[in-house]
Amino acid sequence: MFTMTAMTMPAVRPDRAMARWVLAALMLLAAVMASPSAFARDDGQWQVLNARYGTSQRNMDVTDQLRELARRDDRVRVSNEFFGNDPAYGQTKTLRIYARNRGGDTRVFEYREGSVIDGNDFIGWRGGDWGQGGGNGGWEGPGRDDGAYAILGARYGVPEASIDVTGRLRELARRDAKVRVTNDLFRDDPAVGRTKMLRIYAKGRDGQVRVFDYREGSWIDGSQFTGWGRGDWGQGGWNGGWDGRPGRPNDGYGQGQDNRLNIVRATYGSGGRFVDVTERLRNISRGGVLDVRVDNDLAGRDPAYGETKTLRVYFTRGRGREQMAEAQEGARMRLP
């Protein structure tokens, strides 16, 4: 005779039940964090306009770098490593974030080196949809890039041999408030073996022209110049020589000088592949003398890859007859 017995389910141990509960909670939390709605509260009161890092004398625009950092984390610690540069070596630096609220008011947020930025203060912090216009202001903030002097032009070199670098300096100013003077920066060495100077010619609010000199290796502080970061200066061309006065003999600008060097045409290349470098050499020779190394940097590219290129310069001295000079790649061209 068989006897029926009741079947019973094994009891679940309390510790295993707790483990299952914790696992379920973690999975739920992970799902929430992965959802775009998890960051829906990234809607602070202030819209970031741009950001600068450094000191009042030496600083750089870090808007793009900060945007990349914000996309990774709500909280960012301010350091040289994060921004990839140290604009004021040996000094304690500050990150300045320039922002505007919904009412149109502007505010500057300051974070000392080593402190942490709380992105919850800013609209769209994690989305990075801010500061797209780039930094158009100096250390005092957007719209305040209005130093006391308006730049007329700039030259780099020595009194006897200099090049016009107004256009190049304008490009650099749009990227950073602080620029260091080097040959590499201006892509040429107008006086090999000599210590060169960058000269900026500027007009003050009183209408007087002033010369600012920066020795090779020193830094330019753009905050003292009107519109430095916007680059809206020096557009008309400067008609003064190295000493800042127009019409000096042999400065390359005097319109009535019979002995001035006049470059008619200049080409660089080989065979039928060449580039016109006339304007480039005219800028270099405005000190009255042309002294330049012949290489691809002169043209900005290699017009005949794998071949030895030649620089040909057609020129006159004052009203004299046209002459031609040439030099091969690797040599130096000196005129007269």
MARMAR-512673 format. One record per residue (C-alpha): residue number from 1; residue in three letters; x, y, z. Coordinates in nm, 4 decimals, decimal comma, m for minus. Layout:
# residues N
<nr=NUM&rest=Ala&xx=X&yy=Y&zz=Z>
...
This chain:
# residues 336
<nr=1&rest=Met&xx=0,0000&yy=0,0000&zz=0,0000>
<nr=2&rest=Phe&xx=0,1364&yy=0,3257&zz=m0,1045>
<nr=3&rest=Thr&xx=0,1021&yy=0,6367&zz=0,1116>
<nr=4&rest=Met&xx=0,0744&yy=0,9842&zz=m0,0485>
<nr=5&rest=Thr&xx=0,2910&yy=1,2487&zz=0,1171>
<nr=6&rest=Ala&xx=0,2744&yy=1,6250&zz=0,0636>
<nr=7&rest=Met&xx=0,5521&yy=1,7744&zz=m0,1508>
<nr=8&rest=Thr&xx=0,7242&yy=2,0830&zz=m0,0067>
<nr=9&rest=Met&xx=0,9334&yy=2,3511&zz=m0,1841>
<nr=10&rest=Pro&xx=1,2848&yy=2,4122&zz=m0,0481>
<nr=11&rest=Ala&xx=1,3083&yy=2,7239&zz=0,1615>
<nr=12&rest=Val&xx=1,4993&yy=3,0236&zz=0,0160>
<nr=13&rest=Arg&xx=1,7876&yy=3,1276&zz=0,2330>
<nr=14&rest=Pro&xx=1,7630&yy=3,4887&zz=0,3541>
<nr=15&rest=Asp&xx=2,1149&yy=3,5768&zz=0,2381>
<nr=16&rest=Arg&xx=2,0385&yy=3,4630&zz=m0,1168>
<nr=17&rest=Ala&xx=1,7163&yy=3,6614&zz=m0,1225>
<nr=18&rest=Met&xx=1,9041&yy=3,9736&zz=m0,0205>
<nr=19&rest=Ala&xx=2,1652&yy=3,9173&zz=m0,2918>
<nr=20&rest=Arg&xx=1,8948&yy=3,8845&zz=m0,5564>
<nr=21&rest=Trp&xx=1,7312&yy=4,2038&zz=m0,4360>
<nr=22&rest=Val&xx=2,0594&yy=4,3978&zz=m0,4478>
<nr=23&rest=Leu&xx=2,1337&yy=4,2672&zz=m0,8002>
<nr=24&rest=Ala&xx=1,7909&yy=4,3745&zz=m0,9223>
<nr=25&rest=Ala&xx=1,8360&yy=4,7203&zz=m0,7720>
<nr=26&rest=Leu&xx=2,1766&yy=4,7617&zz=m0,9394>
<nr=27&rest=Met&xx=2,0357&yy=4,6582&zz=m1,2773>
<nr=28&rest=Leu&xx=1,7544&yy=4,9106&zz=m1,2406>
<nr=29&rest=Leu&xx=1,9993&yy=5,1865&zz=m1,1475>
<nr=30&rest=Ala&xx=2,2201&yy=5,1058&zz=m1,4467>
<nr=31&rest=Ala&xx=1,9207&yy=5,1263&zz=m1,6794>
<nr=32&rest=Val&xx=1,8231&yy=5,4653&zz=m1,5404>
<nr=33&rest=Met&xx=2,1776&yy=5,6028&zz=m1,5733>
<nr=34&rest=Ala&xx=2,1985&yy=5,4825&zz=m1,9320>
<nr=35&rest=Ser&xx=1,8788&yy=5,6626&zz=m2,0226>
<nr=36&rest=Pro&xx=1,9092&yy=6,0106&zz=m2,1782>
<nr=37&rest=Ser&xx=1,6533&yy=6,1302&zz=m1,9275>
<nr=38&rest=Ala&xx=1,9097&yy=6,0735&zz=m1,6532>
<nr=39&rest=Phe&xx=2,0733&yy=6,3984&zz=m1,7535>
<nr=40&rest=Ala&xx=1,7569&yy=6,5917&zz=m1,8246>
<nr=41&rest=Arg&xx=1,8384&yy=6,8114&zz=m1,5272>
<nr=42&rest=Asp&xx=2,1447&yy=6,9516&zz=m1,7066>
<nr=43&rest=Asp&xx=1,9639&yy=7,2851&zz=m1,7220>
<nr=44&rest=Gly&xx=2,1293&yy=7,5323&zz=m1,4877>
<nr=45&rest=Gln&xx=2,0614&yy=7,9030&zz=m1,4850>
<nr=46&rest=Trp&xx=2,3669&yy=8,0198&zz=m1,6824>
<nr=47&rest=Gln&xx=2,4656&yy=7,9749&zz=m2,0487>
<nr=48&rest=Val&xx=2,8436&yy=7,9492&zz=m2,0998>
<nr=49&rest=Leu&xx=2,9767&yy=8,2063&zz=m2,3502>
<nr=50&rest=Asn&xx=3,3456&yy=8,1193&zz=m2,3361>
<nr=51&rest=Ala&xx=3,6245&yy=8,0304&zz=m2,0935>
<nr=52&rest=Arg&xx=3,9841&yy=8,1397&zz=m2,0316>
<nr=53&rest=Tyr&xx=4,2570&yy=7,9850&zz=m1,8163>
<nr=54&rest=Gly&xx=4,5617&yy=8,1572&zz=m1,6673>
<nr=55&rest=Thr&xx=4,6305&yy=8,4907&zz=m1,5011>
<nr=56&rest=Ser&xx=4,5253&yy=8,8429&zz=m1,5947>
<nr=57&rest=Gln&xx=4,8605&yy=8,8917&zz=m1,7707>
<nr=58&rest=Arg&xx=4,8934&yy=8,5462&zz=m1,9295>
<nr=59&rest=Asn&xx=4,5890&yy=8,3463&zz=m2,0252>
<nr=60&rest=Met&xx=4,4472&yy=8,1394&zz=m2,3096>
<nr=61&rest=Asp&xx=4,1069&yy=8,0515&zz=m2,4503>
<nr=62&rest=Val&xx=4,0030&yy=7,7014&zz=m2,3313>
<nr=63&rest=Thr&xx=3,6390&yy=7,6990&zz=m2,4434>
<nr=64&rest=Asp&xx=3,6814&yy=7,3980&zz=m2,6739>
<nr=65&rest=Gln&xx=3,8827&yy=7,1970&zz=m2,4194>
<nr=66&rest=Leu&xx=3,6285&yy=7,2673&zz=m2,1468>
<nr=67&rest=Arg&xx=3,3438&yy=7,1590&zz=m2,3738>
<nr=68&rest=Glu&xx=3,5122&yy=6,8213&zz=m2,4290>
<nr=69&rest=Leu&xx=3,5685&yy=6,7763&zz=m2,0559>
<nr=70&rest=Ala&xx=3,2070&yy=6,8703&zz=m1,9776>
<nr=71&rest=Arg&xx=3,0777&yy=6,5999&zz=m2,2102>
<nr=72&rest=Arg&xx=3,2600&yy=6,3397&zz=m1,9998>
<nr=73&rest=Asp&xx=3,1690&yy=6,4525&zz=m1,6505>
<nr=74&rest=Asp&xx=2,9477&yy=6,6896&zz=m1,4502>
<nr=75&rest=Arg&xx=3,2427&yy=6,7823&zz=m1,2297>
<nr=76&rest=Val&xx=3,5802&yy=6,8900&zz=m1,3657>
<nr=77&rest=Arg&xx=3,8942&yy=6,9650&zz=m1,1641>
<nr=78&rest=Val&xx=4,0915&yy=7,2657&zz=m1,2918>
<nr=79&rest=Ser&xx=4,4524&yy=7,1772&zz=m1,3820>
<nr=80&rest=Asn&xx=4,7234&yy=7,2406&zz=m1,6425>
<nr=81&rest=Glu&xx=4,6997&yy=6,8776&zz=m1,7535>
<nr=82&rest=Phe&xx=4,3324&yy=6,9106&zz=m1,8403>
<nr=83&rest=Phe&xx=4,3903&yy=7,2127&zz=m2,0630>
<nr=84&rest=Gly&xx=4,7135&yy=7,0828&zz=m2,2166>
<nr=85&rest=Asn&xx=4,9216&yy=7,3906&zz=m2,1381>
<nr=86&rest=Asp&xx=5,0548&yy=7,6130&zz=m1,8610>
<nr=87&rest=Pro&xx=5,0060&yy=7,9756&zz=m1,9746>
<nr=88&rest=Ala&xx=5,1708&yy=8,1258&zz=m1,6636>
<nr=89&rest=Tyr&xx=5,4416&yy=7,8901&zz=m1,5408>
<nr=90&rest=Gly&xx=5,5081&yy=7,9078&zz=m1,1678>
<nr=91&rest=Gln&xx=5,1942&yy=8,1091&zz=m1,0915>
<nr=92&rest=Thr&xx=4,8601&yy=7,9983&zz=m0,9502>
<nr=93&rest=Lys&xx=4,6115&yy=8,0134&zz=m1,2354>
<nr=94&rest=Thr&xx=4,2373&yy=8,0620&zz=m1,2527>
<nr=95&rest=Leu&xx=3,9718&yy=7,9298&zz=m1,4878>
<nr=96&rest=Arg&xx=3,7255&yy=8,2022&zz=m1,5799>
<nr=97&rest=Ile&xx=3,3900&yy=8,1009&zz=m1,7273>
<nr=98&rest=Tyr&xx=3,1926&yy=8,3857&zz=m1,8808>
<nr=99&rest=Ala&xx=2,8178&yy=8,3181&zz=m1,8800>
<nr=100&rest=Arg&xx=2,4813&yy=8,4812&zz=m1,9429>
<nr=101&rest=Asn&xx=2,1523&yy=8,4004&zz=m1,7699>
<nr=102&rest=Arg&xx=1,8033&yy=8,3849&zz=m1,9162>
<nr=103&rest=Gly&xx=1,7477&yy=8,7501&zz=m1,8320>
<nr=104&rest=Gly&xx=2,0506&yy=8,8645&zz=m2,0319>
<nr=105&rest=Asp&xx=2,2741&yy=8,9419&zz=m1,7321>
<nr=106&rest=Thr&xx=2,6399&yy=8,8332&zz=m1,7552>
<nr=107&rest=Arg&xx=2,8548&yy=8,6861&zz=m1,4816>
<nr=108&rest=Val&xx=3,2109&yy=8,5613&zz=m1,4425>
<nr=109&rest=Phe&xx=3,2626&yy=8,2298&zz=m1,2585>
<nr=110&rest=Glu&xx=3,6152&yy=8,1857&zz=m1,1218>
<nr=111&rest=Tyr&xx=3,7772&yy=7,8523&zz=m1,0277>
<nr=112&rest=Arg&xx=4,1287&yy=7,8503&zz=m0,8859>
<nr=113&rest=Glu&xx=4,3742&yy=7,5870&zz=m0,9996>
<nr=114&rest=Gly&xx=4,2938&yy=7,2631&zz=m0,8175>
<nr=115&rest=Ser&xx=3,9278&yy=7,3434&zz=m0,7515>
<nr=116&rest=Val&xx=3,6281&yy=7,1628&zz=m0,9008>
<nr=117&rest=Ile&xx=3,3691&yy=7,3018&zz=m1,1448>
<nr=118&rest=Asp&xx=3,0090&yy=7,2042&zz=m1,0767>
<nr=119&rest=Gly&xx=2,8480&yy=7,1757&zz=m1,4201>
<nr=120&rest=Asn&xx=2,4980&yy=7,1829&zz=m1,2699>
<nr=121&rest=Asp&xx=2,5230&yy=7,5631&zz=m1,2642>
<nr=122&rest=Phe&xx=2,5252&yy=7,5802&zz=m1,6425>
<nr=123&rest=Ile&xx=2,2669&yy=7,5245&zz=m1,9156>
<nr=124&rest=Gly&xx=2,3459&yy=7,2258&zz=m2,1406>
<nr=125&rest=Trp&xx=2,6744&yy=7,1469&zz=m1,9637>
<nr=126&rest=Arg&xx=2,6910&yy=6,7784&zz=m2,0601>
<nr=127&rest=Gly&xx=2,5513&yy=6,8448&zz=m2,4070>
<nr=128&rest=Gly&xx=2,8382&yy=7,0821&zz=m2,4869>
<nr=129&rest=Asp&xx=2,6025&yy=7,3030&zz=m2,6882>
<nr=130&rest=Trp&xx=2,7544&yy=7,6276&zz=m2,5622>
<nr=131&rest=Gly&xx=3,0452&yy=7,8628&zz=m2,6375>
<nr=132&rest=Gln&xx=3,0211&yy=7,7812&zz=m3,0079>
<nr=133&rest=Gly&xx=3,1060&yy=8,1340&zz=m3,1102>
<nr=134&rest=Gly&xx=3,4587&yy=8,1051&zz=m2,9703>
<nr=135&rest=Gly&xx=3,6318&yy=8,3426&zz=m2,7310>
<nr=136&rest=Asn&xx=3,5801&yy=8,6956&zz=m2,8557>
<nr=137&rest=Gly&xx=3,6923&yy=8,8696&zz=m2,5415>
<nr=138&rest=Gly&xx=3,9938&yy=8,9067&zz=m2,3181>
<nr=139&rest=Trp&xx=4,0415&yy=8,8320&zz=m1,9495>
<nr=140&rest=Glu&xx=3,7740&yy=9,0838&zz=m1,8557>
<nr=141&rest=Gly&xx=3,5165&yy=8,8938&zz=m2,0605>
<nr=142&rest=Pro&xx=3,3329&yy=8,9032&zz=m2,3957>
<nr=143&rest=Gly&xx=3,2886&yy=9,2504&zz=m2,5342>
<nr=144&rest=Arg&xx=3,5570&yy=9,3871&zz=m2,3006>
<nr=145&rest=Asp&xx=3,8488&yy=9,3205&zz=m2,5388>
<nr=146&rest=Asp&xx=3,9041&yy=9,6943&zz=m2,5676>
<nr=147&rest=Gly&xx=4,2537&yy=9,7966&zz=m2,4643>
<nr=148&rest=Ala&xx=4,3792&yy=10,1519&zz=m2,4939>
<nr=149&rest=Tyr&xx=4,5701&yy=10,1083&zz=m2,8241>
<nr=150&rest=Ala&xx=4,4495&yy=10,0242&zz=m3,1760>
<nr=151&rest=Ile&xx=4,7061&yy=9,8225&zz=m3,3766>
<nr=152&rest=Leu&xx=4,8127&yy=9,9727&zz=m3,7102>
<nr=153&rest=Gly&xx=5,0667&yy=9,7094&zz=m3,8145>
<nr=154&rest=Ala&xx=5,3481&yy=9,4812&zz=m3,7001>
<nr=155&rest=Arg&xx=5,6978&yy=9,3945&zz=m3,8212>
<nr=156&rest=Tyr&xx=5,9439&yy=9,1258&zz=m3,7108>
<nr=157&rest=Gly&xx=6,3224&yy=9,1399&zz=m3,7476>
<nr=158&rest=Val&xx=6,5920&yy=9,4034&zz=m3,7068>
<nr=159&rest=Pro&xx=6,6136&yy=9,7596&zz=m3,8477>
<nr=160&rest=Glu&xx=6,8082&yy=9,6443&zz=m4,1549>
<nr=161&rest=Ala&xx=6,5975&yy=9,3355&zz=m4,2302>
<nr=162&rest=Ser&xx=6,2376&yy=9,2881&zz=m4,1220>
<nr=163&rest=Ile&xx=5,9143&yy=9,1381&zz=m4,2488>
<nr=164&rest=Asp&xx=5,5532&yy=9,2520&zz=m4,2219>
<nr=165&rest=Val&xx=5,3714&yy=9,0091&zz=m3,9883>
<nr=166&rest=Thr&xx=5,0449&yy=9,1982&zz=m3,9376>
<nr=167&rest=Gly&xx=4,8303&yy=8,9292&zz=m4,1004>
<nr=168&rest=Arg&xx=5,0032&yy=8,6438&zz=m3,9203>
<nr=169&rest=Leu&xx=4,9781&yy=8,8202&zz=m3,5842>
<nr=170&rest=Arg&xx=4,6082&yy=8,8759&zz=m3,6457>
<nr=171&rest=Glu&xx=4,5594&yy=8,4995&zz=m3,6932>
<nr=172&rest=Leu&xx=4,7458&yy=8,4237&zz=m3,3702>
<nr=173&rest=Ala&xx=4,5557&yy=8,6867&zz=m3,1702>
<nr=174&rest=Arg&xx=4,2239&yy=8,5264&zz=m3,2610>
<nr=175&rest=Arg&xx=4,3410&yy=8,2045&zz=m3,0953>
<nr=176&rest=Asp&xx=4,4968&yy=8,3346&zz=m2,7757>
<nr=177&rest=Ala&xx=4,5380&yy=8,6452&zz=m2,5620>
<nr=178&rest=Lys&xx=4,9067&yy=8,5662&zz=m2,5059>
<nr=179&rest=Val&xx=5,1514&yy=8,5094&zz=m2,7921>
<nr=180&rest=Arg&xx=5,5201&yy=8,4239&zz=m2,7602>
<nr=181&rest=Val&xx=5,7585&yy=8,5806&zz=m3,0137>
<nr=182&rest=Thr&xx=5,9574&yy=8,3173&zz=m3,2092>
<nr=183&rest=Asn&xx=6,0819&yy=8,2517&zz=m3,5638>
<nr=184&rest=Asp&xx=5,8590&yy=7,9452&zz=m3,5841>
<nr=185&rest=Leu&xx=5,5582&yy=8,1540&zz=m3,4944>
<nr=186&rest=Phe&xx=5,6126&yy=8,3863&zz=m3,7907>
<nr=187&rest=Arg&xx=5,7414&yy=8,1055&zz=m4,0187>
<nr=188&rest=Asp&xx=6,0578&yy=8,2895&zz=m4,1147>
<nr=189&rest=Asp&xx=6,3872&yy=8,4251&zz=m3,9839>
<nr=190&rest=Pro&xx=6,4527&yy=8,7623&zz=m4,1503>
<nr=191&rest=Ala&xx=6,7941&yy=8,8074&zz=m3,9825>
<nr=192&rest=Val&xx=6,9671&yy=8,4732&zz=m3,9248>
<nr=193&rest=Gly&xx=7,1938&yy=8,4611&zz=m3,6213>
<nr=194&rest=Arg&xx=7,0654&yy=8,7858&zz=m3,4727>
<nr=195&rest=Thr&xx=6,8231&yy=8,8520&zz=m3,1892>
<nr=196&rest=Lys&xx=6,5074&yy=8,9848&zz=m3,3487>
<nr=197&rest=Met&xx=6,2272&yy=9,2063&zz=m3,2291>
<nr=198&rest=Leu&xx=5,8563&yy=9,2189&zz=m3,2904>
<nr=199&rest=Arg&xx=5,7413&yy=9,5781&zz=m3,3304>
<nr=200&rest=Ile&xx=5,3725&yy=9,6586&zz=m3,2982>
<nr=201&rest=Tyr&xx=5,2691&yy=10,0035&zz=m3,4156>
<nr=202&rest=Ala&xx=4,9532&yy=10,1253&zz=m3,2421>
<nr=203&rest=Lys&xx=4,7517&yy=10,4433&zz=m3,2029>
<nr=204&rest=Gly&xx=4,6306&yy=10,5567&zz=m2,8628>
<nr=205&rest=Arg&xx=4,2996&yy=10,7214&zz=m2,7856>
<nr=206&rest=Asp&xx=4,4767&yy=11,0577&zz=m2,8086>
<nr=207&rest=Gly&xx=4,5740&yy=10,9862&zz=m3,1701>
<nr=208&rest=Gln&xx=4,9459&yy=10,9461&zz=m3,0965>
<nr=209&rest=Val&xx=5,1330&yy=10,6506&zz=m3,2498>
<nr=210&rest=Arg&xx=5,3303&yy=10,4343&zz=m3,0086>
<nr=211&rest=Val&xx=5,5751&yy=10,1510&zz=m3,0759>
<nr=212&rest=Phe&xx=5,5610&yy=9,8347&zz=m2,8620>
<nr=213&rest=Asp&xx=5,8788&yy=9,6229&zz=m2,8768>
<nr=214&rest=Tyr&xx=5,8903&yy=9,2520&zz=m2,7879>
<nr=215&rest=Arg&xx=6,2258&yy=9,0764&zz=m2,7984>
<nr=216&rest=Glu&xx=6,2508&yy=8,7278&zz=m2,9442>
<nr=217&rest=Gly&xx=6,1333&yy=8,4811&zz=m2,6768>
<nr=218&rest=Ser&xx=5,9143&yy=8,7296&zz=m2,4868>
<nr=219&rest=Trp&xx=5,5344&yy=8,7339&zz=m2,4587>
<nr=220&rest=Ile&xx=5,2805&yy=8,9762&zz=m2,6062>
<nr=221&rest=Asp&xx=4,9971&yy=9,0811&zz=m2,3778>
<nr=222&rest=Gly&xx=4,7017&yy=9,1340&zz=m2,6088>
<nr=223&rest=Ser&xx=4,4798&yy=9,2839&zz=m2,3387>
<nr=224&rest=Gln&xx=4,6230&yy=9,6328&zz=m2,3941>
<nr=225&rest=Phe&xx=4,5143&yy=9,6407&zz=m2,7597>
<nr=226&rest=Thr&xx=4,1669&yy=9,7239&zz=m2,8923>
<nr=227&rest=Gly&xx=3,9945&yy=9,4237&zz=m3,0509>
<nr=228&rest=Trp&xx=4,2930&yy=9,1896&zz=m3,0037>
<nr=229&rest=Gly&xx=4,0929&yy=8,8665&zz=m2,9827>
<nr=230&rest=Arg&xx=3,8576&yy=8,9680&zz=m3,2635>
<nr=231&rest=Gly&xx=4,1447&yy=9,0448&zz=m3,5008>
<nr=232&rest=Asp&xx=3,9658&yy=9,3484&zz=m3,6428>
<nr=233&rest=Trp&xx=4,2765&yy=9,5649&zz=m3,6665>
<nr=234&rest=Gly&xx=4,5652&yy=9,6402&zz=m3,9031>
<nr=235&rest=Gln&xx=4,3418&yy=9,5869&zz=m4,2062>
<nr=236&rest=Gly&xx=4,4438&yy=9,9023&zz=m4,3891>
<nr=237&rest=Gly&xx=4,8168&yy=9,8273&zz=m4,4026>
<nr=238&rest=Trp&xx=5,0817&yy=10,0214&zz=m4,2161>
<nr=239&rest=Asn&xx=5,2757&yy=10,2796&zz=m4,4184>
<nr=240&rest=Gly&xx=5,5553&yy=10,3446&zz=m4,1740>
<nr=241&rest=Gly&xx=5,9055&yy=10,1996&zz=m4,1543>
<nr=242&rest=Trp&xx=6,0877&yy=10,0254&zz=m3,8734>
<nr=243&rest=Asp&xx=6,1121&yy=10,3450&zz=m3,6698>
<nr=244&rest=Gly&xx=5,7368&yy=10,4045&zz=m3,7050>
<nr=245&rest=Arg&xx=5,7667&yy=10,7059&zz=m3,9350>
<nr=246&rest=Pro&xx=5,6511&yy=10,6919&zz=m4,2980>
<nr=247&rest=Gly&xx=5,8845&yy=10,7829&zz=m4,5813>
<nr=248&rest=Arg&xx=6,2186&yy=10,6901&zz=m4,4219>
<nr=249&rest=Pro&xx=6,4820&yy=10,6093&zz=m4,6892>
<nr=250&rest=Asn&xx=6,5490&yy=10,2378&zz=m4,7414>
<nr=251&rest=Asp&xx=6,2596&yy=10,1272&zz=m4,5205>
<nr=252&rest=Gly&xx=6,0763&yy=9,9735&zz=m4,8143>
<nr=253&rest=Tyr&xx=5,7746&yy=10,2020&zz=m4,7756>
<nr=254&rest=Gly&xx=5,9022&yy=10,5332&zz=m4,9133>
<nr=255&rest=Gln&xx=5,7174&yy=10,6074&zz=m5,2336>
<nr=256&rest=Gly&xx=5,9695&yy=10,8535&zz=m5,3713>
<nr=257&rest=Gln&xx=6,2954&yy=10,6686&zz=m5,3102>
<nr=258&rest=Asp&xx=6,4881&yy=10,5805&zz=m5,6319>
<nr=259&rest=Asn&xx=6,6991&yy=10,3059&zz=m5,4744>
<nr=260&rest=Arg&xx=6,4253&yy=10,0995&zz=m5,3107>
<nr=261&rest=Leu&xx=6,4001&yy=9,7291&zz=m5,3862>
<nr=262&rest=Asn&xx=6,0926&yy=9,6533&zz=m5,5951>
<nr=263&rest=Ile&xx=6,0005&yy=9,2895&zz=m5,6495>
<nr=264&rest=Val&xx=5,8172&yy=9,2627&zz=m5,9794>
<nr=265&rest=Arg&xx=5,7521&yy=8,8887&zz=m5,9802>
<nr=266&rest=Ala&xx=5,8750&yy=8,5804&zz=m5,7924>
<nr=267&rest=Thr&xx=5,8158&yy=8,2074&zz=m5,8460>
<nr=268&rest=Tyr&xx=5,9227&yy=7,8905&zz=m5,6682>
<nr=269&rest=Gly&xx=5,9148&yy=7,5426&zz=m5,8214>
<nr=270&rest=Ser&xx=6,0545&yy=7,3143&zz=m6,0898>
<nr=271&rest=Gly&xx=5,9627&yy=7,2798&zz=m6,4571>
<nr=272&rest=Gly&xx=5,5978&yy=7,3599&zz=m6,5065>
<nr=273&rest=Arg&xx=5,5080&yy=7,3121&zz=m6,1416>
<nr=274&rest=Phe&xx=5,5602&yy=7,6288&zz=m5,9429>
<nr=275&rest=Val&xx=5,3820&yy=7,8743&zz=m5,7135>
<nr=276&rest=Asp&xx=5,3760&yy=8,2522&zz=m5,7133>
<nr=277&rest=Val&xx=5,5542&yy=8,3886&zz=m5,4049>
<nr=278&rest=Thr&xx=5,5598&yy=8,7550&zz=m5,5088>
<nr=279&rest=Glu&xx=5,3567&yy=8,8889&zz=m5,2176>
<nr=280&rest=Arg&xx=5,5458&yy=8,6732&zz=m4,9703>
<nr=281&rest=Leu&xx=5,8812&yy=8,8168&zz=m5,0811>
<nr=282&rest=Arg&xx=5,7478&yy=9,1704&zz=m5,0947>
<nr=283&rest=Asn&xx=5,6520&yy=9,1431&zz=m4,7292>
<nr=284&rest=Ile&xx=5,9908&yy=8,9989&zz=m4,6378>
<nr=285&rest=Ser&xx=6,1827&yy=9,2659&zz=m4,8290>
<nr=286&rest=Arg&xx=6,0126&yy=9,5740&zz=m4,6876>
<nr=287&rest=Gly&xx=6,3211&yy=9,6469&zz=m4,4810>
<nr=288&rest=Gly&xx=6,4964&yy=9,7331&zz=m4,8098>
<nr=289&rest=Val&xx=6,6828&yy=9,4013&zz=m4,8196>
<nr=290&rest=Leu&xx=6,5727&yy=9,0507&zz=m4,9166>
<nr=291&rest=Asp&xx=6,7450&yy=8,7769&zz=m4,7171>
<nr=292&rest=Val&xx=6,5556&yy=8,4494&zz=m4,7087>
<nr=293&rest=Arg&xx=6,6215&yy=8,0756&zz=m4,7081>
<nr=294&rest=Val&xx=6,4869&yy=7,8998&zz=m5,0168>
<nr=295&rest=Asp&xx=6,2649&yy=7,6085&zz=m4,9114>
<nr=296&rest=Asn&xx=5,9085&yy=7,4801&zz=m4,9167>
<nr=297&rest=Asp&xx=5,8133&yy=7,6961&zz=m4,6163>
<nr=298&rest=Leu&xx=5,8533&yy=7,9970&zz=m4,8412>
<nr=299&rest=Ala&xx=5,5662&yy=7,8743&zz=m5,0573>
<nr=300&rest=Gly&xx=5,3671&yy=7,7021&zz=m4,7838>
<nr=301&rest=Arg&xx=5,3837&yy=7,3694&zz=m4,9702>
<nr=302&rest=Asp&xx=5,5979&yy=7,1541&zz=m5,2014>
<nr=303&rest=Pro&xx=5,4974&yy=7,2401&zz=m5,5601>
<nr=304&rest=Ala&xx=5,7160&yy=6,9701&zz=m5,7203>
<nr=305&rest=Tyr&xx=5,7580&yy=6,6766&zz=m5,4851>
<nr=306&rest=Gly&xx=6,0866&yy=6,4876&zz=m5,5244>
<nr=307&rest=Glu&xx=6,2502&yy=6,7547&zz=m5,7425>
<nr=308&rest=Thr&xx=6,4953&yy=7,0318&zz=m5,6574>
<nr=309&rest=Lys&xx=6,3070&yy=7,3603&zz=m5,6714>
<nr=310&rest=Thr&xx=6,4346&yy=7,7026&zz=m5,7784>
<nr=311&rest=Leu&xx=6,3374&yy=8,0481&zz=m5,6575>
<nr=312&rest=Arg&xx=6,3381&yy=8,3098&zz=m5,9355>
<nr=313&rest=Val&xx=6,2984&yy=8,6751&zz=m5,8464>
<nr=314&rest=Tyr&xx=6,2470&yy=8,9541&zz=m6,1011>
<nr=315&rest=Phe&xx=6,3199&yy=9,2918&zz=m5,9437>
<nr=316&rest=Thr&xx=6,4300&yy=9,6514&zz=m5,9927>
<nr=317&rest=Arg&xx=6,6171&yy=9,9010&zz=m5,7799>
<nr=318&rest=Gly&xx=6,4124&yy=10,2203&zz=m5,7845>
<nr=319&rest=Arg&xx=6,3478&yy=10,3092&zz=m6,1491>
<nr=320&rest=Gly&xx=6,6328&yy=10,0970&zz=m6,2826>
<nr=321&rest=Arg&xx=6,6044&yy=9,8132&zz=m6,5333>
<nr=322&rest=Glu&xx=6,4460&yy=9,4827&zz=m6,4414>
<nr=323&rest=Gln&xx=6,6858&yy=9,2114&zz=m6,3258>
<nr=324&rest=Met&xx=6,6500&yy=8,8432&zz=m6,2385>
<nr=325&rest=Ala&xx=6,8097&yy=8,6454&zz=m5,9569>
<nr=326&rest=Glu&xx=6,7662&yy=8,2786&zz=m5,8736>
<nr=327&rest=Ala&xx=6,8671&yy=8,0362&zz=m5,6005>
<nr=328&rest=Gln&xx=6,8112&yy=7,6634&zz=m5,5578>
<nr=329&rest=Glu&xx=6,6303&yy=7,4942&zz=m5,2743>
<nr=330&rest=Gly&xx=6,8456&yy=7,4868&zz=m4,9606>
<nr=331&rest=Ala&xx=7,0396&yy=7,8045&zz=m5,0467>
<nr=332&rest=Arg&xx=6,9738&yy=8,1638&zz=m4,9394>
<nr=333&rest=Met&xx=6,8502&yy=8,4454&zz=m5,1573>
<nr=334&rest=Arg&xx=7,0035&yy=8,7848&zz=m5,0764>
<nr=335&rest=Leu&xx=6,9148&yy=9,1053&zz=m5,2592>
<nr=336&rest=Pro&xx=7,0685&yy=9,3386&zz=m5,3398>
